[in-house]
């Protein structure tokens, strides 16, 4: 005969507490205070009975699933994988679980992932991709949950936590101008990350600028590489994880390079050509601000649209080397350096 599944009442009887205390404990109710001894009894009872909460019943009673969705283009890159882990840790501490959706940068798959996530009764959604392909679905999601983007879009009513590249990009361009650079190319992804800040007009004499959007597939970049060589830049800035080795090989070793870091993680591509400088996107500050903003929106549904930014920094080569030395005690940084 099939054994009876343990219930919350069984847990309460085993732990010697009330049924309501079990419910409040499992839902991480912020108003519940219990001693460490009572907590230990509850955990022991849950473990010994093999109790698993009924998620559907919890949603029906409390109106929340305590699940937050995170949609990524890929999971293998350093920023995406580390953001997932950092956000998962922060949200779990607050009683939420993280549900990942990976689209492989395929617009059709992006829509399928969004449609699938809408069936999970999420409490919030973080969308890290260009929202244009799934805008109608994201607007539908926003009717029942907070939706966060990772790049600011004034034309869309979603929350946003992004990197402010304006100061760092201006500093990088002035640095290159002081090195007598006349033409600078931005190597960006298909959604044009950093393009607006790169092309912003300034009265002071800055180099001639042109951006080149590279597709996700390296095999489709040949025509763009030819256009890049035709522009003949004296320097290139790469911010979006673009594989810059083919471009540098065609342009020549004298071409200056500014790349991107997401601290404390360096970009996966470690070329022998030393960059003249880096635009640094502080990873830890970003992950913390995103988690804090998510929790604020979840706890205060009527708080209005949240738009927050973490300033990026421009560091010259010697400055970034000093920063690298400071990070040698960071366990995650050490692990990444040995990939």
Phi and psi in degrees as GROMACS dihedral restraints (atoms count N, CA, C in turn):
[ dihedral_restraints ]
;  ai    aj    ak    al  type     phi  dphi    fc
    3     4     5     6     1   -70.5    20    10
    4     5     6     7     1   129.7    20    10
    6     7     8     9     1   -69.5    20    10
    7     8     9    10     1   149.2    20    10
    9    10    11    12     1   -72.2    20    10
   10    11    12    13     1   137.4    20    10
   12    13    14    15     1   -72.9    20    10
   13    14    15    16     1   134.7    20    10
   15    16    17    18     1   -63.4    20    10
   16    17    18    19     1   145.0    20    10
   18    19    20    21     1  -116.5    20    10
   19    20    21    22     1   171.0    20    10
   21    22    23    24     1   -62.8    20    10
   22    23    24    25     1   -32.0    20    10
   24    25    26    27     1   -64.4    20    10
   25    26    27    28     1   -38.9    20    10
   27    28    29    30     1   -63.0    20    10
   28    29    30    31     1   -40.7    20    10
   30    31    32    33     1   -62.7    20    10
   31    32    33    34     1   -42.9    20    10
   33    34    35    36     1   -62.3    20    10
   34    35    36    37     1   -43.3    20    10
   36    37    38    39     1   -66.1    20    10
   37    38    39    40     1   -41.2    20    10
   39    40    41    42     1   -66.6    20    10
   40    41    42    43     1   -39.4    20    10
   42    43    44    45     1   -85.5    20    10
   43    44    45    46     1   -12.1    20    10
   45    46    47    48     1    72.8    20    10
   46    47    48    49     1    37.2    20    10
   48    49    50    51     1  -129.4    20    10
   49    50    51    52     1   176.7    20    10
   51    52    53    54     1   -79.9    20    10
   52    53    54    55     1   158.5    20    10
   54    55    56    57     1   -62.2    20    10
   55    56    57    58     1   -37.8    20    10
   57    58    59    60     1   -66.8    20    10
   58    59    60    61     1   -33.3    20    10
   60    61    62    63     1   -66.0    20    10
   61    62    63    64     1   -38.7    20    10
   63    64    65    66     1   -60.7    20    10
   64    65    66    67     1   -45.4    20    10
   66    67    68    69     1   -62.1    20    10
   67    68    69    70     1   -44.7    20    10
   69    70    71    72     1   -66.8    20    10
   70    71    72    73     1   -36.8    20    10
   72    73    74    75     1   -66.8    20    10
   73    74    75    76     1   -44.4    20    10
   75    76    77    78     1   -67.8    20    10
   76    77    78    79     1   -29.6    20    10
   78    79    80    81     1   -90.7    20    10
   79    80    81    82     1     4.7    20    10
   81    82    83    84     1    54.8    20    10
   82    83    84    85     1    44.3    20    10
   84    85    86    87     1   -60.7    20    10
   85    86    87    88     1   122.4    20    10
   87    88    89    90     1   -66.9    20    10
   88    89    90    91     1   -18.2    20    10
   90    91    92    93     1   -85.9    20    10
   91    92    93    94     1    -3.7    20    10
   93    94    95    96     1   -89.5    20    10
   94    95    96    97     1   128.6    20    10
   96    97    98    99     1  -121.9    20    10
   97    98    99   100     1   126.6    20    10
   99   100   101   102     1  -136.9    20    10
  100   101   102   103     1   154.7    20    10
  102   103   104   105     1   -73.1    20    10
  103   104   105   106     1   162.4    20    10
  105   106   107   108     1   -63.1    20    10
  106   107   108   109     1   -33.6    20    10
  108   109   110   111     1   -66.5    20    10
  109   110   111   112     1   -42.3    20    10
  111   112   113   114     1   -66.9    20    10
  112   113   114   115     1   -40.5    20    10
  114   115   116   117     1   -59.8    20    10
  115   116   117   118     1   -41.7    20    10
  117   118   119   120     1   -63.8    20    10
  118   119   120   121     1   -38.7    20    10
  120   121   122   123     1   -65.7    20    10
  121   122   123   124     1   -40.4    20    10
  123   124   125   126     1   -63.7    20    10
  124   125   126   127     1   -46.6    20    10
  126   127   128   129     1   -62.5    20    10
  127   128   129   130     1   -38.7    20    10
  129   130   131   132     1   -66.3    20    10
  130   131   132   133     1   -41.5    20    10
  132   133   134   135     1   -65.7    20    10
  133   134   135   136     1   -41.9    20    10
  135   136   137   138     1   -62.2    20    10
  136   137   138   139     1   -43.1    20    10
  138   139   140   141     1   -68.3    20    10
  139   140   141   142     1   -45.3    20    10
  141   142   143   144     1   -67.5    20    10
  142   143   144   145     1   -35.7    20    10
  144   145   146   147     1   -86.1    20    10
  145   146   147   148     1   -12.1    20    10
  147   148   149   150     1    65.4    20    10
  148   149   150   151     1    36.0    20    10
  150   151   152   153     1   -75.1    20    10
  151   152   153   154     1   135.2    20    10
  153   154   155   156     1  -127.4    20    10
  154   155   156   157     1   121.3    20    10
  156   157   158   159     1   -61.9    20    10
  157   158   159   160     1   148.8    20    10
  159   160   161   162     1   -83.7    20    10
  160   161   162   163     1   101.8    20    10
  162   163   164   165     1   -63.3    20    10
  163   164   165   166     1   -37.3    20    10
  165   166   167   168     1   -63.1    20    10
  166   167   168   169     1   -43.1    20    10
  168   169   170   171     1   -65.3    20    10
  169   170   171   172     1   -39.8    20    10
  171   172   173   174     1   -61.8    20    10
  172   173   174   175     1   -41.9    20    10
  174   175   176   177     1   -63.9    20    10
  175   176   177   178     1   -42.6    20    10
  177   178   179   180     1   -64.9    20    10
  178   179   180   181     1   -37.8    20    10
  180   181   182   183     1   -76.0    20    10
  181   182   183   184     1   -43.8    20    10
  183   184   185   186     1  -104.1    20    10
  184   185   186   187     1   -11.9    20    10
  186   187   188   189     1    76.0    20    10
  187   188   189   190     1     8.4    20    10
  189   190   191   192     1  -133.5    20    10
  190   191   192   193     1   145.5    20    10
  192   193   194   195     1   -97.5    20    10
  193   194   195   196     1   -15.1    20    10
  195   196   197   198     1    56.5    20    10
  196   197   198   199     1    37.7    20    10
  198   199   200   201     1  -127.6    20    10
  199   200   201   202     1   131.4    20    10
  201   202   203   204     1  -115.7    20    10
  202   203   204   205     1   131.5    20    10
  204   205   206   207     1   -91.1    20    10
  205   206   207   208     1   142.7    20    10
  207   208   209   210     1  -130.1    20    10
  208   209   210   211     1   116.6    20    10
  210   211   212   213     1  -103.6    20    10
  211   212   213   214     1   123.3    20    10
  213   214   215   216     1  -124.5    20    10
  214   215   216   217     1   152.6    20    10
  216   217   218   219     1   -73.0    20    10
  217   218   219   220     1   -39.1    20    10
  219   220   221   222     1  -153.4    20    10
  220   221   222   223     1   162.6    20    10
  222   223   224   225     1  -113.6    20    10
  223   224   225   226     1    -8.8    20    10
  225   226   227   228     1   -82.4    20    10
  226   227   228   229     1   -23.3    20    10
  228   229   230   231     1   -69.5    20    10
  229   230   231   232     1   155.7    20    10
  231   232   233   234     1   -63.9    20    10
  232   233   234   235     1   -40.7    20    10
  234   235   236   237     1   -68.0    20    10
  235   236   237   238     1   -46.5    20    10
  237   238   239   240     1   -64.1    20    10
  238   239   240   241     1   -46.1    20    10
  240   241   242   243     1   -66.8    20    10
  241   242   243   244     1   -41.1    20    10
  243   244   245   246     1   -74.3    20    10
  244   245   246   247     1   -34.2    20    10
  246   247   248   249     1   -62.6    20    10
  247   248   249   250     1   -42.9    20    10
  249   250   251   252     1   -58.2    20    10
  250   251   252   253     1   -46.5    20    10
  252   253   254   255     1   -67.1    20    10
  253   254   255   256     1   -43.9    20    10
  255   256   257   258     1   -64.9    20    10
  256   257   258   259     1   -42.9    20    10
  258   259   260   261     1   -68.2    20    10
  259   260   261   262     1   -38.4    20    10
  261   262   263   264     1   -60.4    20    10
  262   263   264   265     1   -44.5    20    10
  264   265   266   267     1   -63.4    20    10
  265   266   267   268     1   -45.8    20    10
  267   268   269   270     1   -65.3    20    10
  268   269   270   271     1   -41.4    20    10
  270   271   272   273     1   -73.3    20    10
  271   272   273   274     1   -34.5    20    10
  273   274   275   276     1   -65.1    20    10
  274   275   276   277     1   -35.8    20    10
  276   277   278   279     1   -62.1    20    10
  277   278   279   280     1   -28.5    20    10
  279   280   281   282     1   -93.5    20    10
  280   281   282   283     1     5.1    20    10
  282   283   284   285     1    91.7    20    10
  283   284   285   286     1    17.1    20    10
  285   286   287   288     1  -114.7    20    10
  286   287   288   289     1   151.6    20    10
  288   289   290   291     1  -106.9    20    10
  289   290   291   292     1   155.5    20    10
  291   292   293   294     1  -109.9    20    10
  292   293   294   295     1   129.4    20    10
  294   295   296   297     1  -110.7    20    10
  295   296   297   298     1   119.0    20    10
  297   298   299   300     1   -93.4    20    10
  298   299   300   301     1   140.3    20    10
  300   301   302   303     1  -128.1    20    10
  301   302   303   304     1   123.4    20    10
  303   304   305   306     1  -112.8    20    10
  304   305   306   307     1   126.1    20    10
  306   307   308   309     1  -103.2    20    10
  307   308   309   310     1   -12.3    20    10
  309   310   311   312     1    57.0    20    10
  310   311   312   313     1    27.5    20    10
  312   313   314   315     1    59.3    20    10
  313   314   315   316     1    29.6    20    10
  315   316   317   318     1  -103.0    20    10
  316   317   318   319     1   115.9    20    10
  318   319   320   321     1   -54.4    20    10
  319   320   321   322     1   -40.1    20    10
  321   322   323   324     1   -66.7    20    10
  322   323   324   325     1   -40.7    20    10
  324   325   326   327     1   -67.4    20    10
  325   326   327   328     1   -32.8    20    10
  327   328   329   330     1   -57.4    20    10
  328   329   330   331     1   -43.6    20    10
  330   331   332   333     1   -68.0    20    10
  331   332   333   334     1   -39.8    20    10
  333   334   335   336     1   -65.1    20    10
  334   335   336   337     1   -40.1    20    10
  336   337   338   339     1   -63.4    20    10
  337   338   339   340     1   -43.8    20    10
  339   340   341   342     1   -62.2    20    10
  340   341   342   343     1   -45.6    20    10
  342   343   344   345     1   -60.1    20    10
  343   344   345   346     1   -40.1    20    10
  345   346   347   348     1   -64.7    20    10
  346   347   348   349     1   -43.1    20    10
  348   349   350   351     1   -66.3    20    10
  349   350   351   352     1   -30.3    20    10
  351   352   353   354     1   -64.6    20    10
  352   353   354   355     1   -20.5    20    10
  354   355   356   357     1   -85.1    20    10
  355   356   357   358     1    -4.2    20    10
  357   358   359   360     1   -95.7    20    10
  358   359   360   361     1     5.5    20    10
  360   361   362   363     1    53.7    20    10
  361   362   363   364     1    52.5    20    10
  363   364   365   366     1   -67.7    20    10
  364   365   366   367     1   154.6    20    10
  366   367   368   369     1   -90.3    20    10
  367   368   369   370     1   -25.2    20    10
  369   370   371   372     1  -160.5    20    10
  370   371   372   373     1   162.4    20    10
  372   373   374   375     1  -138.5    20    10
  373   374   375   376     1   133.9    20    10
  375   376   377   378     1  -112.6    20    10
  376   377   378   379     1   121.8    20    10
  378   379   380   381     1  -116.6    20    10
  379   380   381   382     1   114.6    20    10
  381   382   383   384     1   -96.8    20    10
  382   383   384   385     1     3.7    20    10
  384   385   386   387     1  -108.1    20    10
  385   386   387   388     1   176.7    20    10
  387   388   389   390     1   -62.9    20    10
  388   389   390   391     1   119.7    20    10
  390   391   392   393     1   -77.4    20    10
  391   392   393   394     1    -4.7    20    10
  393   394   395   396     1   -60.2    20    10
  394   395   396   397     1   -42.2    20    10
  396   397   398   399     1   -67.1    20    10
  397   398   399   400     1   -32.2    20    10
  399   400   401   402     1  -116.8    20    10
  400   401   402   403     1    27.5    20    10
  402   403   404   405     1   -58.2    20    10
  403   404   405   406     1   -42.4    20    10
  405   406   407   408     1   -64.1    20    10
  406   407   408   409     1   -39.1    20    10
  408   409   410   411     1   -70.6    20    10
  409   410   411   412     1   -38.3    20    10
  411   412   413   414     1   -65.4    20    10
  412   413   414   415     1   -39.1    20    10
  414   415   416   417     1   -64.3    20    10
  415   416   417   418     1   -36.5    20    10
  417   418   419   420     1   -67.0    20    10
  418   419   420   421     1   -41.5    20    10
  420   421   422   423     1   -61.1    20    10
  421   422   423   424     1   -40.2    20    10
  423   424   425   426     1   -65.5    20    10
  424   425   426   427     1   -15.1    20    10
  426   427   428   429     1   -71.3    20    10
  427   428   429   430     1   -23.0    20    10
  429   430   431   432     1  -122.8    20    10
  430   431   432   433     1    -4.4    20    10
  432   433   434   435     1  -158.5    20    10
  433   434   435   436     1   158.2    20    10
  435   436   437   438     1   -68.8    20    10
  436   437   438   439     1   133.7    20    10
  438   439   440   441     1  -117.1    20    10
  439   440   441   442     1   124.9    20    10
  441   442   443   444     1  -111.0    20    10
  442   443   444   445     1   134.9    20    10
  444   445   446   447     1  -104.4    20    10
  445   446   447   448     1   161.2    20    10
  447   448   449   450     1  -106.8    20    10
  448   449   450   451     1     7.4    20    10
  450   451   452   453     1  -142.5    20    10
  451   452   453   454     1   133.6    20    10
  453   454   455   456     1   -66.6    20    10
  454   455   456   457     1   131.3    20    10
  456   457   458   459     1  -132.7    20    10
  457   458   459   460     1   106.1    20    10
  459   460   461   462     1   -67.6    20    10
  460   461   462   463     1   -23.2    20    10
  462   463   464   465     1   -85.0    20    10
  463   464   465   466     1    -1.8    20    10
  465   466   467   468     1  -121.9    20    10
  466   467   468   469     1   142.3    20    10
  468   469   470   471     1   -86.9    20    10
  469   470   471   472     1    28.2    20    10
  471   472   473   474     1   -93.3    20    10
  472   473   474   475     1   158.9    20    10
  474   475   476   477     1   -66.3    20    10
  475   476   477   478     1   161.4    20    10
  477   478   479   480     1  -154.9    20    10
  478   479   480   481     1   136.2    20    10
  480   481   482   483     1  -129.4    20    10
  481   482   483   484     1   116.4    20    10
  483   484   485   486     1  -135.0    20    10
  484   485   486   487     1  -180.0    20    10
  486   487   488   489     1   -96.1    20    10
  487   488   489   490     1   131.3    20    10
  489   490   491   492     1   -87.8    20    10
  490   491   492   493     1   106.4    20    10
  492   493   494   495     1   -93.3    20    10
  493   494   495   496     1    -3.3    20    10
  495   496   497   498     1   -59.7    20    10
  496   497   498   499     1   -52.8    20    10
  498   499   500   501     1   -64.6    20    10
  499   500   501   502     1   -44.2    20    10
  501   502   503   504     1   -64.7    20    10
  502   503   504   505     1   -41.0    20    10
  504   505   506   507     1   -67.6    20    10
  505   506   507   508     1   -41.5    20    10
  507   508   509   510     1   -62.8    20    10
  508   509   510   511     1   -42.4    20    10
  510   511   512   513     1   -62.9    20    10
  511   512   513   514     1   -40.8    20    10
  513   514   515   516     1   -63.7    20    10
  514   515   516   517     1   -43.0    20    10
  516   517   518   519     1   -67.6    20    10
  517   518   519   520     1   -40.1    20    10
  519   520   521   522     1   -66.0    20    10
  520   521   522   523     1   -37.0    20    10
  522   523   524   525     1   -60.9    20    10
  523   524   525   526     1   -44.5    20    10
  525   526   527   528     1   -68.6    20    10
  526   527   528   529     1   -37.3    20    10
  528   529   530   531     1   -62.6    20    10
  529   530   531   532     1   -38.0    20    10
  531   532   533   534     1   -67.9    20    10
  532   533   534   535     1   -18.8    20    10
  534   535   536   537     1   -94.0    20    10
  535   536   537   538     1    16.9    20    10
  537   538   539   540     1    64.2    20    10
  538   539   540   541     1    29.9    20    10
  540   541   542   543     1   -78.4    20    10
  541   542   543   544     1   128.5    20    10
  543   544   545   546     1  -100.3    20    10
  544   545   546   547     1   -30.7    20    10
  546   547   548   549     1  -133.6    20    10
  547   548   549   550     1   132.6    20    10
  549   550   551   552     1  -126.4    20    10
  550   551   552   553     1   134.8    20    10
  552   553   554   555     1  -110.9    20    10
  553   554   555   556     1   137.2    20    10
  555   556   557   558     1   -99.7    20    10
  556   557   558   559     1   122.7    20    10
  558   559   560   561     1   -96.5    20    10
  559   560   561   562     1   109.5    20    10
  561   562   563   564     1  -126.3    20    10
  562   563   564   565     1   175.6    20    10
  564   565   566   567     1   -89.1    20    10
  565   566   567   568     1  -175.6    20    10
  567   568   569   570     1   -67.3    20    10
  568   569   570   571     1   -16.6    20    10
  570   571   572   573     1   -97.8    20    10
  571   572   573   574     1     2.1    20    10
  573   574   575   576     1    74.1    20    10
  574   575   576   577     1    41.3    20    10
  576   577   578   579     1   -60.6    20    10
  577   578   579   580     1   128.4    20    10
  579   580   581   582     1    79.1    20    10
  580   581   582   583     1    -0.5    20    10
  582   583   584   585     1   -66.6    20    10
  583   584   585   586     1   -41.4    20    10
  585   586   587   588     1   -61.3    20    10
  586   587   588   589     1   -44.8    20    10
  588   589   590   591     1   -69.5    20    10
  589   590   591   592     1   -34.6    20    10
  591   592   593   594     1   -67.3    20    10
  592   593   594   595     1   -40.3    20    10
  594   595   596   597     1   -91.7    20    10
  595   596   597   598     1     0.0    20    10
  597   598   599   600     1   -57.7    20    10
  598   599   600   601     1   138.6    20    10
  600   601   602   603     1   -80.8    20    10
  601   602   603   604     1   139.1    20    10
  603   604   605   606     1  -134.7    20    10
  604   605   606   607     1   150.7    20    10
  606   607   608   609     1   -73.0    20    10
  607   608   609   610     1   -30.9    20    10
  609   610   611   612     1   -69.9    20    10
  610   611   612   613     1   158.0    20    10
  612   613   614   615     1   -74.9    20    10
  613   614   615   616     1   100.9    20    10
  615   616   617   618     1  -107.9    20    10
  616   617   618   619     1   160.7    20    10
  618   619   620   621     1   -62.7    20    10
  619   620   621   622     1   158.9    20    10
  621   622   623   624     1   -64.7    20    10
  622   623   624   625     1   137.4    20    10
  624   625   626   627     1  -126.6    20    10
  625   626   627   628     1   145.2    20    10
  627   628   629   630     1  -151.1    20    10
  628   629   630   631     1   138.6    20    10
  630   631   632   633     1  -103.6    20    10
  631   632   633   634     1   150.4    20    10
  633   634   635   636     1  -130.4    20    10
  634   635   636   637     1   115.4    20    10
  636   637   638   639     1   -89.8    20    10
  637   638   639   640     1   117.7    20    10
  639   640   641   642     1   -96.9    20    10
  640   641   642   643     1   138.0    20    10
  642   643   644   645     1   -72.0    20    10
  643   644   645   646     1   168.9    20    10
  645   646   647   648     1   -66.0    20    10
  646   647   648   649     1   -35.6    20    10
  648   649   650   651     1   -86.7    20    10
  649   650   651   652     1   127.6    20    10
  651   652   653   654     1   -65.1    20    10
  652   653   654   655     1   -28.6    20    10
  654   655   656   657     1   -67.7    20    10
  655   656   657   658     1   -19.2    20    10
  657   658   659   660     1   -96.5    20    10
  658   659   660   661     1    10.1    20    10
  660   661   662   663     1   -96.4    20    10
  661   662   663   664     1     1.6    20    10
  663   664   665   666     1   -60.1    20    10
  664   665   666   667     1   -46.6    20    10
  666   667   668   669     1   -63.6    20    10
  667   668   669   670     1   -39.0    20    10
  669   670   671   672     1   -66.3    20    10
  670   671   672   673     1   -38.5    20    10
  672   673   674   675     1   -62.8    20    10
  673   674   675   676     1   -38.8    20    10
  675   676   677   678     1   -63.9    20    10
  676   677   678   679     1   -41.4    20    10
  678   679   680   681     1   -64.8    20    10
  679   680   681   682     1   -37.8    20    10
  681   682   683   684     1   -63.1    20    10
  682   683   684   685     1   -45.2    20    10
  684   685   686   687     1   -63.3    20    10
  685   686   687   688     1   -36.7    20    10
  687   688   689   690     1   -65.3    20    10
  688   689   690   691     1   -31.2    20    10
  690   691   692   693     1   -72.8    20    10
  691   692   693   694     1   -27.4    20    10
  693   694   695   696     1    53.0    20    10
  694   695   696   697     1    61.8    20    10
  696   697   698   699     1   -73.8    20    10
  697   698   699   700     1   152.1    20    10
  699   700   701   702     1   -86.2    20    10
  700   701   702   703     1   -16.4    20    10
  702   703   704   705     1  -151.2    20    10
  703   704   705   706     1   153.6    20    10
  705   706   707   708     1  -128.1    20    10
  706   707   708   709     1   144.8    20    10
  708   709   710   711     1  -118.0    20    10
  709   710   711   712     1   126.1    20    10
  711   712   713   714     1  -122.4    20    10
  712   713   714   715     1   118.8    20    10
  714   715   716   717     1  -116.5    20    10
  715   716   717   718     1   -20.5    20    10
  717   718   719   720     1  -110.8    20    10
  718   719   720   721     1    31.6    20    10
  720   721   722   723     1    72.6    20    10
  721   722   723   724     1    21.5    20    10
  723   724   725   726     1   -70.8    20    10
  724   725   726   727     1   139.1    20    10
  726   727   728   729     1   -76.1    20    10
  727   728   729   730     1    98.9    20    10
  729   730   731   732     1   -87.5    20    10
  730   731   732   733     1    -9.9    20    10
  732   733   734   735     1   -56.2    20    10
  733   734   735   736     1   -45.0    20    10
  735   736   737   738     1   -60.5    20    10
  736   737   738   739     1   -38.1    20    10
  738   739   740   741     1   -67.7    20    10
  739   740   741   742     1   -45.6    20    10
  741   742   743   744     1   -64.4    20    10
  742   743   744   745     1   -34.7    20    10
  744   745   746   747     1   -63.6    20    10
  745   746   747   748     1   -39.5    20    10
  747   748   749   750     1   -78.7    20    10
  748   749   750   751     1   -32.7    20    10
  750   751   752   753     1   -80.4    20    10
  751   752   753   754     1   -27.3    20    10
  753   754   755   756     1   107.8    20    10
  754   755   756   757     1   152.2    20    10
  756   757   758   759     1   -67.5    20    10
  757   758   759   760     1   -16.2    20    10
  759   760   761   762     1   -78.0    20    10
  760   761   762   763     1    -9.4    20    10
  762   763   764   765     1   -69.7    20    10
  763   764   765   766     1   124.8    20    10
  765   766   767   768     1   -71.1    20    10
  766   767   768   769     1   151.9    20    10
  768   769   770   771     1  -134.4    20    10
  769   770   771   772     1   135.4    20    10
  771   772   773   774     1  -121.3    20    10
  772   773   774   775     1   122.9    20    10
  774   775   776   777     1  -113.3    20    10
  775   776   777   778     1  -165.3    20    10
  777   778   779   780     1  -128.5    20    10
  778   779   780   781     1   143.3    20    10
  780   781   782   783     1  -119.5    20    10
  781   782   783   784     1   151.1    20    10
  783   784   785   786     1  -122.3    20    10
  784   785   786   787     1    97.7    20    10
  786   787   788   789     1   -64.8    20    10
  787   788   789   790     1   145.5    20    10
  789   790   791   792     1   -89.1    20    10
  790   791   792   793     1    32.6    20    10
  792   793   794   795     1  -115.1    20    10
  793   794   795   796     1   126.6    20    10
  795   796   797   798     1   -80.9    20    10
  796   797   798   799     1   159.7    20    10
  798   799   800   801     1   -60.7    20    10
  799   800   801   802     1   150.7    20    10
  801   802   803   804     1   -63.9    20    10
  802   803   804   805     1   -33.9    20    10
  804   805   806   807     1   -80.1    20    10
  805   806   807   808     1   111.8    20    10
  807   808   809   810     1  -111.7    20    10
  808   809   810   811     1    85.3    20    10
  810   811   812   813     1   -83.4    20    10
  811   812   813   814     1   160.4    20    10
  813   814   815   816     1   -74.0    20    10
  814   815   816   817     1   -22.8    20    10
  816   817   818   819     1   -74.0    20    10
  817   818   819   820     1   120.5    20    10
  819   820   821   822     1   -75.9    20    10
  820   821   822   823     1   125.9    20    10
  822   823   824   825     1   -70.8    20    10
  823   824   825   826     1   148.8    20    10
  825   826   827   828     1   -72.7    20    10
  826   827   828   829     1   -23.1    20    10
  828   829   830   831     1  -174.7    20    10
  829   830   831   832     1   174.9    20    10
  831   832   833   834     1  -139.3    20    10
  832   833   834   835     1   144.8    20    10
  834   835   836   837     1   -95.4    20    10
  835   836   837   838     1   115.3    20    10
  837   838   839   840     1   -99.1    20    10
  838   839   840   841     1   125.1    20    10
  840   841   842   843     1  -105.7    20    10
  841   842   843   844     1   106.5    20    10
  843   844   845   846     1   -64.1    20    10
  844   845   846   847     1   103.7    20    10
  846   847   848   849     1   -63.2    20    10
  847   848   849   850     1   -49.2    20    10
  849   850   851   852     1   -61.7    20    10
  850   851   852   853     1   -45.2    20    10
  852   853   854   855     1   -60.9    20    10
  853   854   855   856     1   -38.0    20    10
  855   856   857   858     1   -65.7    20    10
  856   857   858   859     1   -48.6    20    10
  858   859   860   861     1   -60.1    20    10
  859   860   861   862     1   -40.3    20    10
  861   862   863   864     1   -67.0    20    10
  862   863   864   865     1   -42.8    20    10
  864   865   866   867     1   -67.0    20    10
  865   866   867   868     1   -38.5    20    10
  867   868   869   870     1   -63.6    20    10
  868   869   870   871     1   -44.3    20    10
  870   871   872   873     1   -63.6    20    10
  871   872   873   874     1   -44.8    20    10
  873   874   875   876     1   -61.7    20    10
  874   875   876   877     1   -41.7    20    10
  876   877   878   879     1   -67.9    20    10
  877   878   879   880     1   -39.9    20    10
  879   880   881   882     1   -58.4    20    10
  880   881   882   883     1   -48.6    20    10
  882   883   884   885     1   -65.7    20    10
  883   884   885   886     1   -37.0    20    10
  885   886   887   888     1   -62.6    20    10
  886   887   888   889     1   -44.2    20    10
  888   889   890   891     1   -66.6    20    10
  889   890   891   892     1   -34.7    20    10
  891   892   893   894     1   -72.2    20    10
  892   893   894   895     1   -37.6    20    10
  894   895   896   897     1   -81.4    20    10
  895   896   897   898     1   -25.2    20    10
  897   898   899   900     1  -130.1    20    10
  898   899   900   901     1    79.2    20    10
  900   901   902   903     1   -56.3    20    10
  901   902   903   904     1   -26.3    20    10
  903   904   905   906     1   -96.8    20    10
  904   905   906   907     1    22.3    20    10
  906   907   908   909     1   -75.4    20    10
  907   908   909   910     1    -9.7    20    10
  909   910   911   912     1    86.6    20    10
  910   911   912   913     1   175.7    20    10
  912   913   914   915     1   -69.6    20    10
  913   914   915   916     1   128.1    20    10
  915   916   917   918     1   -99.4    20    10
  916   917   918   919     1   123.6    20    10
  918   919   920   921     1  -130.1    20    10
  919   920   921   922     1   111.1    20    10
  921   922   923   924     1  -134.2    20    10
  922   923   924   925     1   153.3    20    10
  924   925   926   927     1  -136.8    20    10
  925   926   927   928     1   149.3    20    10
  927   928   929   930     1  -110.6    20    10
  928   929   930   931     1   120.5    20    10
  930   931   932   933     1   -66.0    20    10
  931   932   933   934     1   133.6    20    10
  933   934   935   936     1   -86.0    20    10
  934   935   936   937     1   162.4    20    10
  936   937   938   939     1  -126.5    20    10
  937   938   939   940     1   148.6    20    10
  939   940   941   942     1  -104.3    20    10
  940   941   942   943     1   127.3    20    10
  942   943   944   945     1  -122.1    20    10
  943   944   945   946     1   131.7    20    10
  945   946   947   948     1   -70.0    20    10
  946   947   948   949     1   168.6    20    10
  948   949   950   951     1   -57.0    20    10
  949   950   951   952     1   -46.6    20    10
  951   952   953   954     1   -64.3    20    10
  952   953   954   955     1   -37.3    20    10
  954   955   956   957     1   -65.4    20    10
  955   956   957   958     1   -39.5    20    10
  957   958   959   960     1   -71.5    20    10
  958   959   960   961     1   -29.5    20    10
  960   961   962   963     1   -67.1    20    10
  961   962   963   964     1   -39.5    20    10
  963   964   965   966     1   -63.5    20    10
  964   965   966   967     1   -40.0    20    10
  966   967   968   969     1   -65.0    20    10
  967   968   969   970     1   -39.5    20    10
  969   970   971   972     1   -59.7    20    10
  970   971   972   973     1   -40.9    20    10
  972   973   974   975     1   -63.9    20    10
  973   974   975   976     1   -38.6    20    10
  975   976   977   978     1   -64.8    20    10
  976   977   978   979     1   -28.7    20    10
  978   979   980   981     1   -88.2    20    10
  979   980   981   982     1     1.4    20    10
  981   982   983   984     1   -62.7    20    10
  982   983   984   985     1   -21.4    20    10
  984   985   986   987     1   -89.2    20    10
  985   986   987   988     1    -1.0    20    10
  987   988   989   990     1   -79.5    20    10
  988   989   990   991     1   116.8    20    10
  990   991   992   993     1   -60.3    20    10
  991   992   993   994     1   -39.7    20    10
  993   994   995   996     1   -66.3    20    10
  994   995   996   997     1   -38.9    20    10
  996   997   998   999     1   -64.5    20    10
  997   998   999  1000     1   -43.2    20    10
  999  1000  1001  1002     1   -60.6    20    10
 1000  1001  1002  1003     1   -44.2    20    10
 1002  1003  1004  1005     1   -61.9    20    10
 1003  1004  1005  1006     1   -40.5    20    10
 1005  1006  1007  1008     1   -68.7    20    10
 1006  1007  1008  1009     1   -37.7    20    10
 1008  1009  1010  1011     1   -60.9    20    10
 1009  1010  1011  1012     1   -25.9    20    10
 1011  1012  1013  1014     1   -98.1    20    10
 1012  1013  1014  1015     1    10.5    20    10
